[in-house]
Amino acid sequence: MDTAWQKFKNNIPLRRFVVFLIIVAFLYEMRAMMNTILLTFIFTYVIVHLIHFVQRYVSKMPTGAIVVVTYLIILALLYFVITVYMPMLVGQISKMVKSVMAFYETNQSSQLMSYVTHYISKGELVTQAKRAMTFAFHTATNIGTLTIATFMSLILSFFYTIELKQMREFSSLFVKSGYLKWLFEDIRYFGKKFTNTFGVVLEAQFFIAICNTALTMIGLAIMKMPQIVALGLMVFILSLVPVAGVIISLIPLSIVGYSVGGIRYVIYIFVMIMIIHAIEAYVLNPKFMASKTELPIFYTFLVLLVAEHFWGTWGLIVGVPIFTFLLDVLNIKPTKKDKKAKLK
């Protein structure tokens, strides 16, 4: 028994394969908390790299000071969104509801409804209305869940980064001694590879968000929309969510557009967002992801298509990172030394 166990621990490929399956099973069981896990990782990754960037130029700057200033800026931005942007959005929603109610009370609405019911049965209308209410309910629930996950992630990432040195020293104890030293060594191995992979994808998404925001603000300026800076800030934050963020921004933009130019502006915004969505999904994503993950554009494009088919929007978010991570684990991804050797 001891000999078989020792052989298993010494067989690194088999051992890491088993550990990988354990990690996958653990994450599957924790799928309800996946939003919190991913957001905590993203916030922590960004803050840690910000600490390294600042200390590269100001070496004497304490880590705690950088973390506190960063989170104060985040809180200030959240305060701006809650106190300035949200009241504006609520006001636009109330105006839209009043406009719809006023239209419903006119004779034009009764004529329109007679035309609609002439071609569509009342049963179909009731079914579609139920589907719309269900979709609205699920959307509101998801937004509430995501908001709670975001605040929890901010708190967790703050406590991690404020004690960054202590966290590293304590975490290193798991791989220095103990009966499960081999297990934590393999977990650290996969953790480092995933951090490097997800990090470059996060960096690529940051550039994609800048492009989306620039294109959207140009379109809004052409339409002479109000509060372009506030709307641009919202689009940038939502664009950090790959592909899905552009579509989510359609809802508040449509509400503001309706109050400015009526249904005509809503159509304009819908067309603009669909064009930007297509540019992001099939031009920016393959281009930036390919340059950052060193994948050929064809493979990146293929992974996005396959991942979207099986997992929907989540596939577009995690498809490329998972594919690149698997290549790393299988040692298929070429290193920079290999590339230099090929060039020579």
C-alpha positions as CSV (number, residue, x, y, z in Angstrom):
1,M,0.0,0.0,0.0
2,D,2.8,2.4,1.0
3,T,4.7,1.5,-2.2
4,A,1.7,2.2,-4.4
5,W,1.0,5.5,-2.6
6,Q,4.6,6.5,-3.0
7,K,4.6,5.6,-6.7
8,F,1.5,7.7,-7.1
9,K,3.2,10.7,-5.5
10,N,6.3,10.3,-7.6
11,N,4.3,10.0,-10.8
12,I,4.0,13.7,-11.4
13,P,1.9,13.6,-14.6
14,L,-0.7,11.2,-13.1
15,R,-0.7,13.1,-9.8
16,R,-1.3,16.4,-11.5
17,F,-4.1,14.9,-13.6
18,V,-5.9,13.7,-10.5
19,V,-5.4,17.0,-8.7
20,F,-6.8,18.8,-11.8
21,L,-9.9,16.6,-11.7
22,I,-10.3,17.4,-8.0
23,I,-10.1,21.1,-8.7
24,V,-12.7,20.8,-11.5
25,A,-15.0,18.9,-9.2
26,F,-14.6,21.5,-6.5
27,L,-15.3,24.4,-8.8
28,Y,-18.4,22.6,-10.1
29,E,-19.7,22.2,-6.6
30,M,-19.0,25.9,-6.0
31,R,-20.6,27.0,-9.2
32,A,-23.2,29.0,-7.3
33,M,-20.4,31.2,-6.0
34,M,-18.6,31.5,-9.3
35,N,-19.4,35.2,-9.8
36,T,-17.8,36.0,-6.4
37,I,-14.8,33.8,-7.1
38,L,-14.1,35.3,-10.5
39,L,-14.7,38.9,-9.4
40,T,-12.5,38.4,-6.4
41,F,-9.7,37.0,-8.6
42,I,-10.1,39.9,-11.1
43,F,-10.0,42.7,-8.4
44,T,-7.1,41.1,-6.6
45,Y,-5.2,40.6,-9.8
46,V,-5.6,44.2,-10.9
47,I,-4.7,45.6,-7.5
48,V,-1.6,43.4,-7.1
49,H,-0.4,44.5,-10.5
50,L,-1.1,48.1,-9.7
51,I,1.0,47.7,-6.5
52,H,3.9,46.3,-8.5
53,F,3.5,49.1,-11.1
54,V,3.6,51.9,-8.5
55,Q,6.4,50.4,-6.5
56,R,8.5,50.0,-9.7
57,Y,8.7,53.8,-9.8
58,V,8.2,54.7,-6.2
59,S,9.9,51.8,-4.4
60,K,9.4,53.3,-0.9
61,M,5.6,53.5,-1.3
62,P,4.0,51.1,1.3
63,T,1.7,48.5,-0.1
64,G,-1.1,49.4,2.4
65,A,-1.1,53.1,1.3
66,I,-1.5,52.1,-2.4
67,V,-4.4,49.7,-1.5
68,V,-6.2,52.2,0.6
69,V,-5.9,55.0,-2.0
70,T,-7.1,52.6,-4.8
71,Y,-10.2,51.5,-2.9
72,L,-11.0,55.1,-1.9
73,I,-11.0,55.9,-5.6
74,I,-13.3,52.9,-6.3
75,L,-15.6,54.0,-3.5
76,A,-15.7,57.6,-4.9
77,L,-16.6,56.2,-8.4
78,L,-19.3,54.0,-6.9
79,Y,-20.6,57.1,-5.0
80,F,-20.6,59.0,-8.3
81,V,-22.6,56.2,-10.0
82,I,-25.1,55.9,-7.2
83,T,-25.7,59.7,-6.6
84,V,-25.3,61.1,-10.1
85,Y,-25.9,58.4,-12.7
86,M,-28.6,56.3,-11.0
87,P,-31.0,59.3,-10.3
88,M,-30.6,60.3,-13.9
89,L,-31.4,56.8,-15.1
90,V,-34.4,56.5,-12.7
91,G,-35.7,59.9,-14.0
92,Q,-35.4,58.7,-17.6
93,I,-37.3,55.5,-16.8
94,S,-40.1,57.4,-15.1
95,K,-40.3,59.7,-18.2
96,M,-40.5,56.7,-20.5
97,V,-43.2,55.1,-18.4
98,K,-45.3,58.3,-18.5
99,S,-44.8,58.5,-22.2
100,V,-46.0,54.9,-22.7
101,M,-49.0,55.5,-20.4
102,A,-49.9,58.7,-22.3
103,F,-49.7,56.9,-25.6
104,Y,-51.8,54.0,-24.3
105,E,-54.6,56.5,-23.3
106,T,-54.8,58.0,-26.8
107,N,-57.0,56.9,-29.7
108,Q,-53.8,55.9,-31.7
109,S,-53.1,53.2,-29.2
110,S,-56.5,51.6,-29.6
111,Q,-56.1,51.6,-33.4
112,L,-52.6,50.1,-33.1
113,M,-53.9,47.4,-30.7
114,S,-56.8,46.6,-33.2
115,Y,-54.2,46.1,-36.0
116,V,-52.0,43.9,-33.7
117,T,-54.9,41.7,-32.5
118,H,-56.1,41.3,-36.1
119,Y,-52.9,39.4,-37.0
120,I,-51.9,38.0,-33.6
121,S,-54.2,36.0,-31.3
122,K,-54.8,37.1,-27.8
123,G,-53.4,33.8,-26.5
124,E,-50.1,34.5,-28.2
125,L,-50.0,38.0,-26.8
126,V,-50.5,36.7,-23.3
127,T,-47.8,34.0,-23.8
128,Q,-45.3,36.6,-25.0
129,A,-46.2,39.0,-22.1
130,K,-45.6,36.2,-19.6
131,R,-42.2,35.4,-21.3
132,A,-41.3,39.1,-21.1
133,M,-42.2,39.3,-17.4
134,T,-40.2,36.2,-16.7
135,F,-37.2,37.6,-18.5
136,A,-37.5,40.9,-16.7
137,F,-37.7,39.0,-13.3
138,H,-34.6,36.9,-14.0
139,T,-32.7,40.0,-15.2
140,A,-33.5,41.9,-12.1
141,T,-32.6,38.9,-9.9
142,N,-29.3,38.4,-11.7
143,I,-28.4,42.1,-11.4
144,G,-29.1,41.9,-7.6
145,T,-27.0,38.8,-7.3
146,L,-24.2,40.3,-9.3
147,T,-24.3,43.5,-7.1
148,I,-23.9,41.5,-3.9
149,A,-21.1,39.4,-5.5
150,T,-19.3,42.6,-6.5
151,F,-19.4,44.1,-3.0
152,M,-18.3,40.8,-1.4
153,S,-15.5,40.5,-4.0
154,L,-14.3,44.1,-3.2
155,I,-14.2,43.3,0.5
156,L,-12.3,40.0,0.0
157,S,-9.8,41.5,-2.4
158,F,-9.2,44.4,0.0
159,F,-8.3,42.2,2.9
160,Y,-6.1,40.0,0.6
161,T,-4.2,43.0,-0.9
162,I,-3.9,45.0,2.4
163,E,-2.0,42.1,3.9
164,L,-0.3,40.9,0.7
165,K,3.1,40.1,2.3
166,Q,1.5,38.2,5.2
167,M,-0.7,36.3,2.8
168,R,2.2,35.2,0.7
169,E,4.2,34.1,3.7
170,F,1.3,32.2,5.2
171,S,0.3,30.5,1.9
172,S,3.9,29.4,1.3
173,L,3.7,27.3,4.5
174,F,1.4,24.8,2.7
175,V,4.1,23.8,0.2
176,K,7.0,23.7,2.7
177,S,5.9,20.9,4.9
178,G,2.9,18.7,5.8
179,Y,1.5,15.4,4.7
180,L,-0.3,17.0,1.8
181,K,2.6,19.1,0.6
182,W,2.5,17.4,-2.9
183,L,-1.2,18.4,-3.2
184,F,-0.6,22.1,-2.5
185,E,2.4,22.1,-4.8
186,D,0.2,20.9,-7.7
187,I,-2.5,23.4,-6.7
188,R,0.1,26.2,-6.8
189,Y,1.3,24.9,-10.2
190,F,-2.1,25.1,-11.7
191,G,-2.8,28.4,-9.9
192,K,0.3,30.1,-11.4
193,K,-0.6,28.9,-14.9
194,F,-4.2,30.1,-14.6
195,T,-3.1,33.4,-13.2
196,N,-0.8,34.1,-16.1
197,T,-3.4,33.0,-18.7
198,F,-6.3,34.9,-17.2
199,G,-4.1,37.9,-16.6
200,V,-3.2,38.4,-20.3
201,V,-6.9,37.9,-21.3
202,L,-7.9,40.5,-18.7
203,E,-5.4,42.9,-20.2
204,A,-6.7,42.2,-23.7
205,Q,-10.3,42.9,-22.4
206,F,-9.2,46.2,-21.0
207,F,-8.1,47.3,-24.5
208,I,-11.3,46.0,-26.0
209,A,-13.3,48.0,-23.4
210,I,-11.4,51.2,-24.5
211,C,-12.3,50.5,-28.1
212,N,-15.9,49.8,-27.3
213,T,-16.2,53.0,-25.2
214,A,-14.6,55.1,-27.9
215,L,-16.9,53.8,-30.7
216,T,-20.0,54.2,-28.5
217,M,-19.1,57.8,-27.4
218,I,-18.5,58.7,-31.1
219,G,-22.0,57.3,-32.0
220,L,-23.6,59.1,-29.0
221,A,-21.9,62.4,-30.0
222,I,-23.2,62.1,-33.5
223,M,-26.7,61.6,-32.1
224,K,-26.2,64.6,-29.8
225,M,-27.1,62.6,-26.7
226,P,-26.8,64.2,-23.2
227,Q,-24.4,63.2,-20.4
228,I,-22.0,61.5,-22.8
229,V,-19.2,61.3,-20.2
230,A,-21.5,59.5,-17.7
231,L,-22.8,57.2,-20.4
232,G,-19.3,56.6,-21.6
233,L,-18.2,55.6,-18.1
234,M,-21.1,53.2,-17.8
235,V,-20.2,51.6,-21.2
236,F,-16.5,51.3,-20.2
237,I,-17.4,49.5,-17.0
238,L,-19.8,47.1,-18.7
239,S,-17.4,46.5,-21.6
240,L,-15.0,44.9,-19.1
241,V,-17.5,42.0,-19.3
242,P,-16.6,40.4,-22.6
243,V,-19.3,40.6,-25.3
244,A,-22.2,40.5,-22.8
245,G,-21.4,44.0,-21.4
246,V,-22.0,45.7,-24.8
247,I,-25.5,44.1,-24.9
248,I,-26.3,44.9,-21.3
249,S,-25.5,48.6,-22.0
250,L,-28.3,48.6,-24.6
251,I,-30.9,48.8,-21.9
252,P,-29.9,52.1,-20.2
253,L,-28.8,53.6,-23.5
254,S,-32.2,52.9,-25.0
255,I,-34.0,54.4,-22.1
256,V,-32.0,57.7,-22.4
257,G,-32.3,57.6,-26.2
258,Y,-36.1,57.2,-26.0
259,S,-36.4,60.3,-23.8
260,V,-34.3,62.3,-26.2
261,G,-35.5,61.3,-29.7
262,G,-38.3,58.8,-29.2
263,I,-38.5,55.3,-30.8
264,R,-36.3,56.5,-33.7
265,Y,-33.3,57.0,-31.4
266,V,-34.0,53.6,-29.7
267,I,-33.6,52.0,-33.2
268,Y,-30.5,54.0,-33.9
269,I,-28.9,52.9,-30.6
270,F,-30.0,49.3,-31.2
271,V,-28.3,49.2,-34.6
272,M,-25.2,50.9,-33.2
273,I,-24.9,48.5,-30.3
274,M,-25.4,45.5,-32.6
275,I,-22.7,46.7,-34.9
276,I,-20.3,47.3,-31.9
277,H,-21.2,43.8,-30.6
278,A,-20.3,42.3,-33.9
279,I,-17.1,44.2,-34.1
280,E,-16.1,43.1,-30.5
281,A,-17.2,39.4,-30.9
282,Y,-15.7,38.8,-34.3
283,V,-13.0,41.4,-34.8
284,L,-11.6,42.8,-31.5
285,N,-11.9,39.6,-29.5
286,P,-10.0,37.4,-32.0
287,K,-7.4,40.2,-32.7
288,F,-6.6,41.2,-29.2
289,M,-6.9,37.8,-27.7
290,A,-4.6,36.4,-30.4
291,S,-2.0,39.0,-29.8
292,K,-2.1,38.6,-26.0
293,T,-2.4,34.8,-25.8
294,E,-0.1,34.2,-28.8
295,L,-2.8,32.1,-30.5
296,P,-3.4,32.3,-34.2
297,I,-6.5,34.3,-35.0
298,F,-8.2,31.3,-36.7
299,Y,-7.9,29.2,-33.5
300,T,-9.1,32.1,-31.3
301,F,-12.1,32.7,-33.6
302,L,-12.8,28.9,-33.6
303,V,-12.7,28.7,-29.8
304,L,-15.1,31.7,-29.5
305,L,-17.6,30.1,-31.9
306,V,-17.5,26.7,-30.2
307,A,-17.5,28.1,-26.7
308,E,-20.5,30.4,-27.5
309,H,-22.4,27.4,-29.0
310,F,-22.0,25.2,-25.9
311,W,-21.9,27.8,-23.0
312,G,-23.5,30.9,-24.5
313,T,-22.2,34.2,-23.2
314,W,-20.1,32.5,-20.5
315,G,-18.4,30.6,-23.3
316,L,-17.2,33.9,-24.8
317,I,-15.9,35.0,-21.3
318,V,-14.0,31.8,-20.3
319,G,-13.5,30.0,-23.7
320,V,-10.2,31.5,-24.7
321,P,-8.7,31.5,-21.1
322,I,-9.6,27.9,-20.6
323,F,-8.3,26.9,-24.0
324,T,-5.0,28.7,-23.4
325,F,-4.8,27.3,-19.9
326,L,-5.2,23.7,-21.2
327,L,-2.4,24.4,-23.8
328,D,-0.2,25.6,-21.0
329,V,-0.9,22.5,-18.9
330,L,-0.2,20.2,-21.8
331,N,3.0,22.1,-22.6
332,I,1.8,22.8,-26.2
333,K,2.1,26.6,-26.1
334,P,5.5,27.7,-27.5
335,T,7.8,29.8,-25.3
336,K,9.6,32.9,-26.3
337,K,12.9,31.0,-26.5
338,D,11.4,28.6,-29.0
339,K,10.2,31.5,-31.1
340,K,13.6,33.1,-31.1
341,A,15.2,29.8,-32.1
342,K,12.8,29.4,-35.0
343,L,13.6,32.9,-36.2
344,K,17.3,32.1,-36.2
